[in-house]
């Protein structure tokens, strides 16, 4: 489905309104797997092993997510294609390709978006539109197997096939193959993005990586996301080993870390740890002090950081120190504060309660309580 025009006049105001509506819905369903899993783990903890896919990939939440998929046209955006992309193992992935209305001003970039573990791509359409209009680039929103209108059943191996399918689709499509590819992942999508980048190390295939509120590994996330099941984390067979894969990614791949410091689903310490593990020569840390798991996109500076990363780092290839300036000092100051907090925790002073325990967990010594 495509057309020749799209509105730009009130994009920012429209985005805020659209995202406020979407976020309110997302809050209602993203916590449901936590509540559900807590009850299951308390009653029959053995089900964590056999039913974990239903808990980790709640594709039917909110109700109607498999059949009610918002379209870009619902948000008055008409320059898009509806896709059905076949995978090597016989599934079909639905998707949207958002394109600039004016081809003459199109930046040679394609953003490959991977969303969190619930809902469908339609719930993230306002984000995709905002990115497309801010950057005048292509945005490919590809749906996971078993989600939305895509066929199949999700699991770690299957989603990896889906991610590779999306990347290969861009590389083979005539109007996209010469663009710079930026992988953008939120939450579970961040873990998928890391795995995809680690698998495709060839020079030039991926030009940038953007990670928002993702986790070090599923097993390390369980104690905070599914508290009654924390002693059963070793039974989790959906590993998503981001902390092991991220250091293997070539240092030449630039990475932007967008971290909501009030994330109530994934402890912010996970993003801190991933930043520290990254060997990227250009890695940009952008904390969002008031950002929660789903509302980080609404925080001041979020899209400015994304735009600066794509335009200055990915397209222009500017070095970190040249690009950052005062922001480099700001990031170093923040790291100094974090290190001081770590010292306070070690000495048993200053930090206490759940916040202290959460930050301590980021250094490999999570305290169960």
Secondary structure by P-SEA (a helix, b strand, c coil): cccccccccaaaaaaaaaaaaaaaaaaaccaaaaaaaaaaaacccccccccaaaaacccccccccccccccccccccccbbbbbbbcccbbbbbbbbbbbccccccccbbbbbbbccccccccaaaaaaaaaaaccbbbbbccccccccccccccaaaaaaaaaaaaaaaaacccccccbbbbbbccaaaaaaaaaaaaccccccccbbbbcccccccccccccccccccccccccccccccccccccccccbbbbbbbccccccccaaaaaaaaaaccccbbbbbbcccccccccccccaaaaaaaaaaacccccccccccccaaaaaaaaaaaaaaaaaaaaaaaccccccaaaaaaaaaacccccc
